[in-house]
């Protein structure tokens, strides 16, 4: 699962996540579209803001999709 998909399914707005994870909306937008990657610190802050389970963290940040 990608972060953008998770946010859409849960109805979480990018602006809320940006504010609560301390990542600019522009940066978050680029990251959720795969234009740039997440640093470990960003993944931790996002996980804490969204209160993700270990399973959700693995599904969002530690799986790679192959085209």
PDB file of N, H, CA, C and O in Angstrom:
ATOM      1  N   UNK A   1       0.856  -1.178   0.000  1.00  0.00           N
ATOM      2  CA  UNK A   1       0.000   0.000   0.000  1.00  0.00           C
ATOM      3  C   UNK A   1       0.899   1.237   0.000  1.00  0.00           C
ATOM      4  O   UNK A   1       1.905   1.294   0.707  1.00  0.00           O
ATOM      5  N   UNK A   2       0.528   2.182  -0.775  1.00  0.00           N
ATOM      6  H   UNK A   2      -0.290   2.135  -1.350  1.00  0.00           H
ATOM      7  CA  UNK A   2       1.255   3.447  -0.805  1.00  0.00           C
ATOM      8  C   UNK A   2       0.634   4.428   0.178  1.00  0.00           C
ATOM      9  O   UNK A   2      -0.542   4.319   0.522  1.00  0.00           O
ATOM     10  N   UNK A   3       1.432   5.380   0.621  1.00  0.00           N
ATOM     11  H   UNK A   3       2.388   5.469   0.341  1.00  0.00           H
ATOM     12  CA  UNK A   3       0.933   6.363   1.590  1.00  0.00           C
ATOM     13  C   UNK A   3      -0.260   7.124   1.027  1.00  0.00           C
ATOM     14  O   UNK A   3      -1.243   7.330   1.740  1.00  0.00           O
ATOM     15  N   UNK A   4      -0.202   7.544  -0.223  1.00  0.00           N
ATOM     16  H   UNK A   4       0.596   7.378  -0.803  1.00  0.00           H
ATOM     17  CA  UNK A   4      -1.311   8.303  -0.814  1.00  0.00           C
ATOM     18  C   UNK A   4      -2.602   7.489  -0.762  1.00  0.00           C
ATOM     19  O   UNK A   4      -3.664   8.018  -0.432  1.00  0.00           O
ATOM     20  N   UNK A   5      -2.504   6.211  -1.086  1.00  0.00           N
ATOM     21  H   UNK A   5      -1.642   5.782  -1.353  1.00  0.00           H
ATOM     22  CA  UNK A   5      -3.668   5.334  -1.037  1.00  0.00           C
ATOM     23  C   UNK A   5      -4.216   5.256   0.388  1.00  0.00           C
ATOM     24  O   UNK A   5      -5.428   5.327   0.596  1.00  0.00           O
ATOM     25  N   UNK A   6      -3.326   5.110   1.364  1.00  0.00           N
ATOM     26  H   UNK A   6      -2.342   5.052   1.196  1.00  0.00           H
ATOM     27  CA  UNK A   6      -3.737   5.044   2.771  1.00  0.00           C
ATOM     28  C   UNK A   6      -4.470   6.336   3.170  1.00  0.00           C
ATOM     29  O   UNK A   6      -5.534   6.285   3.787  1.00  0.00           O
ATOM     30  N   UNK A   7      -3.899   7.478   2.816  1.00  0.00           N
ATOM     31  H   UNK A   7      -3.035   7.519   2.314  1.00  0.00           H
ATOM     32  CA  UNK A   7      -4.512   8.758   3.169  1.00  0.00           C
ATOM     33  C   UNK A   7      -5.889   8.891   2.545  1.00  0.00           C
ATOM     34  O   UNK A   7      -6.832   9.332   3.201  1.00  0.00           O
ATOM     35  N   UNK A   8      -6.009   8.509   1.276  1.00  0.00           N
ATOM     36  H   UNK A   8      -5.242   8.150   0.743  1.00  0.00           H
ATOM     37  CA  UNK A   8      -7.301   8.583   0.586  1.00  0.00           C
ATOM     38  C   UNK A   8      -8.333   7.677   1.253  1.00  0.00           C
ATOM     39  O   UNK A   8      -9.475   8.083   1.466  1.00  0.00           O
ATOM     40  N   UNK A   9      -7.926   6.441   1.583  1.00  0.00           N
ATOM     41  H   UNK A   9      -6.998   6.111   1.410  1.00  0.00           H
ATOM     42  CA  UNK A   9      -8.850   5.494   2.213  1.00  0.00           C
ATOM     43  C   UNK A   9      -9.316   5.963   3.587  1.00  0.00           C
ATOM     44  O   UNK A   9     -10.470   5.756   3.961  1.00  0.00           O
ATOM     45  N   UNK A  10      -8.416   6.594   4.333  1.00  0.00           N
ATOM     46  H   UNK A  10      -7.478   6.762   4.029  1.00  0.00           H
ATOM     47  CA  UNK A  10      -8.743   7.035   5.692  1.00  0.00           C
ATOM     48  C   UNK A  10      -9.328   8.442   5.736  1.00  0.00           C
ATOM     49  O   UNK A  10      -9.771   8.898   6.789  1.00  0.00           O
ATOM     50  N   UNK A  11      -9.330   9.136   4.592  1.00  0.00           N
ATOM     51  H   UNK A  11      -8.969   8.765   3.736  1.00  0.00           H
ATOM     52  CA  UNK A  11      -9.864  10.492   4.545  1.00  0.00           C
ATOM     53  C   UNK A  11      -8.971  11.515   5.229  1.00  0.00           C
ATOM     54  O   UNK A  11      -9.454  12.535   5.720  1.00  0.00           O
ATOM     55  N   UNK A  12      -7.670  11.247   5.264  1.00  0.00           N
ATOM     56  H   UNK A  12      -7.277  10.418   4.865  1.00  0.00           H
ATOM     57  CA  UNK A  12      -6.716  12.157   5.900  1.00  0.00           C
ATOM     58  C   UNK A  12      -6.230  13.163   4.862  1.00  0.00           C
ATOM     59  O   UNK A  12      -5.793  12.789   3.774  1.00  0.00           O
ATOM     60  N   UNK A  13      -6.311  14.425   5.209  1.00  0.00           N
ATOM     61  H   UNK A  13      -6.666  14.729   6.093  1.00  0.00           H
ATOM     62  CA  UNK A  13      -5.867  15.484   4.294  1.00  0.00           C
ATOM     63  C   UNK A  13      -4.356  15.677   4.387  1.00  0.00           C
ATOM     64  O   UNK A  13      -3.752  15.555   5.453  1.00  0.00           O
ATOM     65  N   UNK A  14      -3.773  15.981   3.236  1.00  0.00           N
ATOM     66  H   UNK A  14      -4.263  16.080   2.370  1.00  0.00           H
ATOM     67  CA  UNK A  14      -2.332  16.238   3.179  1.00  0.00           C
ATOM     68  C   UNK A  14      -1.958  17.389   4.104  1.00  0.00           C
ATOM     69  O   UNK A  14      -0.911  17.346   4.750  1.00  0.00           O
ATOM     70  N   UNK A  15      -2.795  18.410   4.175  1.00  0.00           N
ATOM     71  H   UNK A  15      -3.645  18.445   3.650  1.00  0.00           H
ATOM     72  CA  UNK A  15      -2.480  19.567   5.014  1.00  0.00           C
ATOM     73  C   UNK A  15      -2.391  19.164   6.481  1.00  0.00           C
ATOM     74  O   UNK A  15      -1.529  19.658   7.208  1.00  0.00           O
ATOM     75  N   UNK A  16      -3.275  18.271   6.921  1.00  0.00           N
ATOM     76  H   UNK A  16      -3.976  17.870   6.330  1.00  0.00           H
ATOM     77  CA  UNK A  16      -3.237  17.801   8.307  1.00  0.00           C
ATOM     78  C   UNK A  16      -1.953  17.025   8.561  1.00  0.00           C
ATOM     79  O   UNK A  16      -1.262  17.262   9.552  1.00  0.00           O
ATOM     80  N   UNK A  17      -1.635  16.089   7.656  1.00  0.00           N
ATOM     81  H   UNK A  17      -2.196  15.896   6.851  1.00  0.00           H
ATOM     82  CA  UNK A  17      -0.439  15.275   7.830  1.00  0.00           C
ATOM     83  C   UNK A  17       0.814  16.140   7.780  1.00  0.00           C
ATOM     84  O   UNK A  17       1.741  15.942   8.566  1.00  0.00           O
ATOM     85  N   UNK A  18       0.840  17.076   6.878  1.00  0.00           N
ATOM     86  H   UNK A  18       0.087  17.237   6.241  1.00  0.00           H
ATOM     87  CA  UNK A  18       1.982  17.983   6.757  1.00  0.00           C
ATOM     88  C   UNK A  18       2.234  18.703   8.073  1.00  0.00           C
ATOM     89  O   UNK A  18       3.364  18.752   8.559  1.00  0.00           O
ATOM     90  N   UNK A  19       1.191  19.253   8.635  1.00  0.00           N
ATOM     91  H   UNK A  19       0.273  19.213   8.240  1.00  0.00           H
ATOM     92  CA  UNK A  19       1.307  20.002   9.892  1.00  0.00           C
ATOM     93  C   UNK A  19       1.718  19.087  11.047  1.00  0.00           C
ATOM     94  O   UNK A  19       2.577  19.451  11.851  1.00  0.00           O
ATOM     95  N   UNK A  20       1.117  17.916  11.133  1.00  0.00           N
ATOM     96  H   UNK A  20       0.419  17.621  10.480  1.00  0.00           H
ATOM     97  CA  UNK A  20       1.362  17.020  12.262  1.00  0.00           C
ATOM     98  C   UNK A  20       2.653  16.228  12.151  1.00  0.00           C
ATOM     99  O   UNK A  20       3.167  15.748  13.161  1.00  0.00           O
ATOM    100  N   UNK A  21       3.190  16.080  10.942  1.00  0.00           N
ATOM    101  H   UNK A  21       2.773  16.470  10.121  1.00  0.00           H
ATOM    102  CA  UNK A  21       4.444  15.351  10.768  1.00  0.00           C
ATOM    103  C   UNK A  21       5.624  16.305  10.572  1.00  0.00           C
ATOM    104  O   UNK A  21       6.775  15.869  10.534  1.00  0.00           O
ATOM    105  N   UNK A  22       5.342  17.595  10.448  1.00  0.00           N
ATOM    106  H   UNK A  22       4.407  17.948  10.479  1.00  0.00           H
ATOM    107  CA  UNK A  22       6.417  18.564  10.294  1.00  0.00           C
ATOM    108  C   UNK A  22       7.123  18.490   8.946  1.00  0.00           C
ATOM    109  O   UNK A  22       8.332  18.702   8.853  1.00  0.00           O
ATOM    110  N   UNK A  23       6.355  18.186   7.906  1.00  0.00           N
ATOM    111  H   UNK A  23       5.373  18.013   7.981  1.00  0.00           H
ATOM    112  CA  UNK A  23       6.891  18.105   6.543  1.00  0.00           C
ATOM    113  C   UNK A  23       6.072  19.066   5.688  1.00  0.00           C
ATOM    114  O   UNK A  23       4.845  19.078   5.775  1.00  0.00           O
ATOM    115  N   UNK A  24       6.736  19.867   4.868  1.00  0.00           N
ATOM    116  H   UNK A  24       7.733  19.858   4.797  1.00  0.00           H
ATOM    117  CA  UNK A  24       5.996  20.827   4.057  1.00  0.00           C
ATOM    118  C   UNK A  24       5.032  20.102   3.128  1.00  0.00           C
ATOM    119  O   UNK A  24       5.289  18.969   2.722  1.00  0.00           O
ATOM    120  N   UNK A  25       3.924  20.753   2.792  1.00  0.00           N
ATOM    121  H   UNK A  25       3.715  21.674   3.122  1.00  0.00           H
ATOM    122  CA  UNK A  25       2.942  20.143   1.901  1.00  0.00           C
ATOM    123  C   UNK A  25       3.553  19.824   0.545  1.00  0.00           C
ATOM    124  O   UNK A  25       3.258  18.783  -0.042  1.00  0.00           O
ATOM    125  N   UNK A  26       4.398  20.710   0.047  1.00  0.00           N
ATOM    126  H   UNK A  26       4.638  21.555   0.523  1.00  0.00           H
ATOM    127  CA  UNK A  26       5.042  20.479  -1.250  1.00  0.00           C
ATOM    128  C   UNK A  26       5.908  19.233  -1.202  1.00  0.00           C
ATOM    129  O   UNK A  26       5.844  18.392  -2.099  1.00  0.00           O
ATOM    130  N   UNK A  27       6.710  19.114  -0.171  1.00  0.00           N
ATOM    131  H   UNK A  27       6.763  19.798   0.557  1.00  0.00           H
ATOM    132  CA  UNK A  27       7.577  17.951  -0.018  1.00  0.00           C
ATOM    133  C   UNK A  27       6.747  16.679   0.128  1.00  0.00           C
ATOM    134  O   UNK A  27       7.054  15.658  -0.486  1.00  0.00           O
ATOM    135  N   UNK A  28       5.715  16.743   0.928  1.00  0.00           N
ATOM    136  H   UNK A  28       5.465  17.573   1.427  1.00  0.00           H
ATOM    137  CA  UNK A  28       4.855  15.584   1.138  1.00  0.00           C
ATOM    138  C   UNK A  28       4.164  15.187  -0.163  1.00  0.00           C
ATOM    139  O   UNK A  28       4.056  13.998  -0.463  1.00  0.00           O
ATOM    140  N   UNK A  29       3.704  16.144  -0.923  1.00  0.00           N
ATOM    141  H   UNK A  29       3.792  17.110  -0.678  1.00  0.00           H
ATOM    142  CA  UNK A  29       3.059  15.879  -2.208  1.00  0.00           C
ATOM    143  C   UNK A  29       4.020  15.125  -3.123  1.00  0.00           C
ATOM    144  O   UNK A  29       3.641  14.126  -3.735  1.00  0.00           O
ATOM    145  N   UNK A  30       5.254  15.599  -3.218  1.00  0.00           N
ATOM    146  H   UNK A  30       5.561  16.410  -2.721  1.00  0.00           H
ATOM    147  CA  UNK A  30       6.262  14.951  -4.070  1.00  0.00           C
ATOM    148  C   UNK A  30       6.571  13.534  -3.582  1.00  0.00           C
ATOM    149  O   UNK A  30       6.749  12.623  -4.390  1.00  0.00           O
ATOM    150  N   UNK A  31       6.633  13.354  -2.297  1.00  0.00           N
ATOM    151  H   UNK A  31       6.489  14.094  -1.640  1.00  0.00           H
ATOM    152  CA  UNK A  31       6.948  12.038  -1.736  1.00  0.00           C
ATOM    153  C   UNK A  31       5.807  11.049  -1.965  1.00  0.00           C
ATOM    154  O   UNK A  31       6.061   9.885  -2.274  1.00  0.00           O
ATOM    155  N   UNK A  32       4.569  11.485  -1.820  1.00  0.00           N
ATOM    156  H   UNK A  32       4.363  12.430  -1.568  1.00  0.00           H
ATOM    157  CA  UNK A  32       3.433  10.575  -1.992  1.00  0.00           C
ATOM    158  C   UNK A  32       3.211  10.210  -3.452  1.00  0.00           C
ATOM    159  O   UNK A  32       2.467   9.276  -3.749  1.00  0.00           O
ATOM    160  N   UNK A  33       3.832  10.919  -4.344  1.00  0.00           N
ATOM    161  H   UNK A  33       4.436  11.678  -4.103  1.00  0.00           H
ATOM    162  CA  UNK A  33       3.727  10.601  -5.771  1.00  0.00           C
ATOM    163  C   UNK A  33       4.978   9.919  -6.315  1.00  0.00           C
ATOM    164  O   UNK A  33       5.108   9.689  -7.517  1.00  0.00           O
ATOM    165  N   UNK A  34       5.893   9.602  -5.404  1.00  0.00           N
ATOM    166  H   UNK A  34       5.787   9.789  -4.427  1.00  0.00           H
ATOM    167  CA  UNK A  34       7.071   8.850  -5.788  1.00  0.00           C
ATOM    168  C   UNK A  34       8.149   9.658  -6.481  1.00  0.00           C
ATOM    169  O   UNK A  34       9.061   9.084  -7.077  1.00  0.00           O
ATOM    170  N   UNK A  35       8.063  10.977  -6.416  1.00  0.00           N
ATOM    171  H   UNK A  35       7.323  11.442  -5.931  1.00  0.00           H
ATOM    172  CA  UNK A  35       9.065  11.821  -7.064  1.00  0.00           C
ATOM    173  C   UNK A  35      10.330  11.929  -6.222  1.00  0.00           C
ATOM    174  O   UNK A  35      11.427  12.099  -6.753  1.00  0.00           O
ATOM    175  N   UNK A  36      10.167  11.831  -4.916  1.00  0.00           N
ATOM    176  H   UNK A  36       9.275  11.693  -4.485  1.00  0.00           H
ATOM    177  CA  UNK A  36      11.303  11.803  -3.994  1.00  0.00           C
ATOM    178  C   UNK A  36      11.001  10.738  -2.935  1.00  0.00           C
ATOM    179  O   UNK A  36       9.849  10.345  -2.749  1.00  0.00           O
ATOM    180  N   UNK A  37      12.031  10.284  -2.258  1.00  0.00           N
ATOM    181  H   UNK A  37      12.966  10.603  -2.410  1.00  0.00           H
ATOM    182  CA  UNK A  37      11.858   9.259  -1.239  1.00  0.00           C
ATOM    183  C   UNK A  37      11.671   9.838   0.150  1.00  0.00           C
ATOM    184  O   UNK A  37      11.844  11.036   0.373  1.00  0.00           O
ATOM    185  N   UNK A  38      11.315   8.963   1.079  1.00  0.00           N
ATOM    186  H   UNK A  38      11.175   7.990   0.898  1.00  0.00           H
ATOM    187  CA  UNK A  38      11.164   9.343   2.480  1.00  0.00           C
ATOM    188  C   UNK A  38      12.457   9.057   3.221  1.00  0.00           C
ATOM    189  O   UNK A  38      13.072   8.009   3.024  1.00  0.00           O
ATOM    190  N   UNK A  39      12.865   9.977   4.065  1.00  0.00           N
ATOM    191  H   UNK A  39      12.365  10.828   4.225  1.00  0.00           H
ATOM    192  CA  UNK A  39      13.978   9.681   4.965  1.00  0.00           C
ATOM    193  C   UNK A  39      13.417   8.843   6.113  1.00  0.00           C
ATOM    194  O   UNK A  39      12.202   8.783   6.304  1.00  0.00           O
ATOM    195  N   UNK A  40      14.284   8.211   6.860  1.00  0.00           N
ATOM    196  H   UNK A  40      15.271   8.260   6.705  1.00  0.00           H
ATOM    197  CA  UNK A  40      13.846   7.424   8.012  1.00  0.00           C
ATOM    198  C   UNK A  40      13.121   8.319   9.014  1.00  0.00           C
ATOM    199  O   UNK A  40      12.084   7.936   9.555  1.00  0.00           O
ATOM    200  N   UNK A  41      13.663   9.508   9.261  1.00  0.00           N
ATOM    201  H   UNK A  41      14.506   9.819   8.821  1.00  0.00           H
ATOM    202  CA  UNK A  41      13.043  10.441  10.215  1.00  0.00           C
ATOM    203  C   UNK A  41      11.639  10.844   9.759  1.00  0.00           C
ATOM    204  O   UNK A  41      10.726  10.950  10.577  1.00  0.00           O
ATOM    205  N   UNK A  42      11.468  11.067   8.461  1.00  0.00           N
ATOM    206  H   UNK A  42      12.210  10.981   7.796  1.00  0.00           H
ATOM    207  CA  UNK A  42      10.145  11.429   7.941  1.00  0.00           C
ATOM    208  C   UNK A  42       9.170  10.271   8.096  1.00  0.00           C
ATOM    209  O   UNK A  42       8.018  10.473   8.478  1.00  0.00           O
ATOM    210  N   UNK A  43       9.627   9.064   7.800  1.00  0.00           N
ATOM    211  H   UNK A  43      10.563   8.900   7.489  1.00  0.00           H
ATOM    212  CA  UNK A  43       8.763   7.887   7.950  1.00  0.00           C
ATOM    213  C   UNK A  43       8.324   7.722   9.401  1.00  0.00           C
ATOM    214  O   UNK A  43       7.173   7.376   9.669  1.00  0.00           O
ATOM    215  N   UNK A  44       9.236   7.969  10.332  1.00  0.00           N
ATOM    216  H   UNK A  44      10.170   8.250  10.115  1.00  0.00           H
ATOM    217  CA  UNK A  44       8.899   7.874  11.757  1.00  0.00           C
ATOM    218  C   UNK A  44       7.867   8.934  12.128  1.00  0.00           C
ATOM    219  O   UNK A  44       6.874   8.627  12.787  1.00  0.00           O
ATOM    220  N   UNK A  45       8.095  10.180  11.710  1.00  0.00           N
ATOM    221  H   UNK A  45       8.902  10.429  11.175  1.00  0.00           H
ATOM    222  CA  UNK A  45       7.153  11.264  12.046  1.00  0.00           C
ATOM    223  C   UNK A  45       5.770  11.012  11.448  1.00  0.00           C
ATOM    224  O   UNK A  45       4.756  11.257  12.101  1.00  0.00           O
ATOM    225  N   UNK A  46       5.730  10.526  10.217  1.00  0.00           N
ATOM    226  H   UNK A  46       6.554  10.328   9.686  1.00  0.00           H
ATOM    227  CA  UNK A  46       4.445  10.221   9.575  1.00  0.00           C
ATOM    228  C   UNK A  46       3.761   9.080  10.314  1.00  0.00           C
ATOM    229  O   UNK A  46       2.562   9.144  10.583  1.00  0.00           O
ATOM    230  N   UNK A  47       4.507   8.047  10.640  1.00  0.00           N
ATOM    231  H   UNK A  47       5.481   7.994  10.421  1.00  0.00           H
ATOM    232  CA  UNK A  47       3.956   6.896  11.356  1.00  0.00           C
ATOM    233  C   UNK A  47       3.380   7.308  12.705  1.00  0.00           C
ATOM    234  O   UNK A  47       2.311   6.840  13.099  1.00  0.00           O
ATOM    235  N   UNK A  48       4.086   8.179  13.408  1.00  0.00           N
ATOM    236  H   UNK A  48       4.954   8.559  13.088  1.00  0.00           H
ATOM    237  CA  UNK A  48       3.599   8.659  14.706  1.00  0.00           C
ATOM    238  C   UNK A  48       2.362   9.525  14.544  1.00  0.00           C
ATOM    239  O   UNK A  48       1.407   9.387  15.309  1.00  0.00           O
ATOM    240  N   UNK A  49       2.363  10.415  13.560  1.00  0.00           N
ATOM    241  H   UNK A  49       3.138  10.527  12.939  1.00  0.00           H
ATOM    242  CA  UNK A  49       1.210  11.306  13.350  1.00  0.00           C
ATOM    243  C   UNK A  49      -0.042  10.504  13.010  1.00  0.00           C
ATOM    244  O   UNK A  49      -1.137  10.820  13.476  1.00  0.00           O
ATOM    245  N   UNK A  50       0.129   9.457  12.189  1.00  0.00           N
ATOM    246  H   UNK A  50       1.018   9.200  11.811  1.00  0.00           H
ATOM    247  CA  UNK A  50      -1.020   8.654  11.764  1.00  0.00           C
ATOM    248  C   UNK A  50      -1.318   7.497  12.717  1.00  0.00           C
ATOM    249  O   UNK A  50      -2.311   6.791  12.543  1.00  0.00           O
ATOM    250  N   UNK A  51      -0.450   7.299  13.735  1.00  0.00           N
ATOM    251  H   UNK A  51       0.356   7.872  13.876  1.00  0.00           H
ATOM    252  CA  UNK A  51      -0.601   6.193  14.680  1.00  0.00           C
ATOM    253  C   UNK A  51      -0.694   4.857  13.926  1.00  0.00           C
ATOM    254  O   UNK A  51      -1.596   4.054  14.163  1.00  0.00           O
ATOM    255  N   UNK A  52       0.265   4.644  13.010  1.00  0.00           N
ATOM    256  H   UNK A  52       0.997   5.296  12.817  1.00  0.00           H
ATOM    257  CA  UNK A  52       0.274   3.436  12.196  1.00  0.00           C
ATOM    258  C   UNK A  52       0.720   2.226  13.014  1.00  0.00           C
ATOM    259  O   UNK A  52       1.571   2.330  13.898  1.00  0.00           O
ATOM    260  N   UNK A  53       0.132   1.093  12.700  1.00  0.00           N
ATOM    261  H   UNK A  53      -0.559   1.008  11.982  1.00  0.00           H
ATOM    262  CA  UNK A  53       0.566  -0.176  13.312  1.00  0.00           C
ATOM    263  C   UNK A  53       1.857  -0.609  12.617  1.00  0.00           C
ATOM    264  O   UNK A  53       2.218  -0.084  11.564  1.00  0.00           O
ATOM    265  N   UNK A  54       2.546  -1.578  13.230  1.00  0.00           N
ATOM    266  H   UNK A  54       2.252  -2.004  14.086  1.00  0.00           H
ATOM    267  CA  UNK A  54       3.756  -2.114  12.607  1.00  0.00           C
ATOM    268  C   UNK A  54       3.464  -2.668  11.214  1.00  0.00           C
ATOM    269  O   UNK A  54       4.254  -2.486  10.288  1.00  0.00           O
ATOM    270  N   UNK A  55       2.343  -3.335  11.077  1.00  0.00           N
ATOM    271  H   UNK A  55       1.701  -3.483  11.829  1.00  0.00           H
ATOM    272  CA  UNK A  55       1.956  -3.905   9.781  1.00  0.00           C
ATOM    273  C   UNK A  55       1.730  -2.800   8.744  1.00  0.00           C
ATOM    274  O   UNK A  55       2.157  -2.928   7.596  1.00  0.00           O
ATOM    275  N   UNK A  56       1.062  -1.720   9.146  1.00  0.00           N
ATOM    276  H   UNK A  56       0.715  -1.616  10.078  1.00  0.00           H
ATOM    277  CA  UNK A  56       0.825  -0.607   8.222  1.00  0.00           C
ATOM    278  C   UNK A  56       2.141   0.071   7.834  1.00  0.00           C
ATOM    279  O   UNK A  56       2.327   0.458   6.680  1.00  0.00           O
ATOM    280  N   UNK A  57       3.041   0.212   8.790  1.00  0.00           N
ATOM    281  H   UNK A  57       2.890  -0.103   9.728  1.00  0.00           H
ATOM    282  CA  UNK A  57       4.349   0.819   8.497  1.00  0.00           C
ATOM    283  C   UNK A  57       5.083  -0.012   7.446  1.00  0.00           C
ATOM    284  O   UNK A  57       5.625   0.530   6.483  1.00  0.00           O
ATOM    285  N   UNK A  58       5.096  -1.317   7.636  1.00  0.00           N
ATOM    286  H   UNK A  58       4.655  -1.758   8.419  1.00  0.00           H
ATOM    287  CA  UNK A  58       5.768  -2.194   6.660  1.00  0.00           C
ATOM    288  C   UNK A  58       5.108  -2.083   5.293  1.00  0.00           C
ATOM    289  O   UNK A  58       5.793  -1.988   4.275  1.00  0.00           O
ATOM    290  N   UNK A  59       3.782  -2.096   5.269  1.00  0.00           N
ATOM    291  H   UNK A  59       3.226  -2.173   6.097  1.00  0.00           H
ATOM    292  CA  UNK A  59       3.058  -2.050   3.998  1.00  0.00           C
ATOM    293  C   UNK A  59       3.281  -0.729   3.255  1.00  0.00           C
ATOM    294  O   UNK A  59       3.350  -0.711   2.026  1.00  0.00           O
ATOM    295  N   UNK A  60       3.392   0.362   3.991  1.00  0.00           N
ATOM    296  H   UNK A  60       3.337   0.347   4.989  1.00  0.00           H
ATOM    297  CA  UNK A  60       3.521   1.678   3.363  1.00  0.00           C
ATOM    298  C   UNK A  60       4.966   2.002   3.003  1.00  0.00           C
ATOM    299  O   UNK A  60       5.234   2.486   1.904  1.00  0.00           O
ATOM    300  N   UNK A  61       5.891   1.742   3.907  1.00  0.00           N
ATOM    301  H   UNK A  61       5.673   1.349   4.800  1.00  0.00           H
ATOM    302  CA  UNK A  61       7.266   2.214   3.723  1.00  0.00           C
ATOM    303  C   UNK A  61       8.271   1.150   3.300  1.00  0.00           C
ATOM    304  O   UNK A  61       9.347   1.492   2.810  1.00  0.00           O
ATOM    305  N   UNK A  62       7.952  -0.129   3.476  1.00  0.00           N
ATOM    306  H   UNK A  62       7.078  -0.407   3.875  1.00  0.00           H
ATOM    307  CA  UNK A  62       8.961  -1.146   3.232  1.00  0.00           C
ATOM    308  C   UNK A  62       8.583  -2.194   2.198  1.00  0.00           C
ATOM    309  O   UNK A  62       9.083  -3.319   2.234  1.00  0.00           O
ATOM    310  N   UNK A  63       7.709  -1.830   1.288  1.00  0.00           N
ATOM    311  H   UNK A  63       7.303  -0.916   1.260  1.00  0.00           H
ATOM    312  CA  UNK A  63       7.426  -2.697   0.156  1.00  0.00           C
ATOM    313  C   UNK A  63       7.747  -1.921  -1.112  1.00  0.00           C
ATOM    314  O   UNK A  63       7.538  -0.709  -1.180  1.00  0.00           O
ATOM    315  N   UNK A  64       8.237  -2.601  -2.077  1.00  0.00           N
ATOM    316  H   UNK A  64       8.406  -3.585  -2.022  1.00  0.00           H
ATOM    317  CA  UNK A  64       8.513  -1.933  -3.349  1.00  0.00           C
ATOM    318  C   UNK A  64       7.565  -2.468  -4.403  1.00  0.00           C
ATOM    319  O   UNK A  64       7.282  -3.665  -4.452  1.00  0.00           O
ATOM    320  N   UNK A  65       7.083  -1.582  -5.233  1.00  0.00           N
ATOM    321  H   UNK A  65       7.312  -0.610  -5.193  1.00  0.00           H
ATOM    322  CA  UNK A  65       6.209  -1.974  -6.315  1.00  0.00           C
ATOM    323  C   UNK A  65       7.028  -2.049  -7.590  1.00  0.00           C
ATOM    324  O   UNK A  65       7.898  -1.216  -7.846  1.00  0.00           O
ATOM    325  N   UNK A  66       6.732  -3.052  -8.369  1.00  0.00           N
ATOM    326  H   UNK A  66       6.026  -3.728  -8.161  1.00  0.00           H
ATOM    327  CA  UNK A  66       7.431  -3.228  -9.633  1.00  0.00           C
ATOM    328  C   UNK A  66       6.449  -2.952 -10.750  1.00  0.00           C
ATOM    329  O   UNK A  66       5.342  -3.491 -10.776  1.00  0.00           O
ATOM    330  N   UNK A  67       6.864  -2.115 -11.660  1.00  0.00           N
ATOM    331  H   UNK A  67       7.763  -1.677 -11.640  1.00  0.00           H
ATOM    332  CA  UNK A  67       5.984  -1.805 -12.817  1.00  0.00           C
ATOM    333  C   UNK A  67       6.100  -2.869 -13.880  1.00  0.00           C
ATOM    334  O   UNK A  67       5.441  -2.781 -14.916  1.00  0.00           O
TER     335      UNK A  67
END
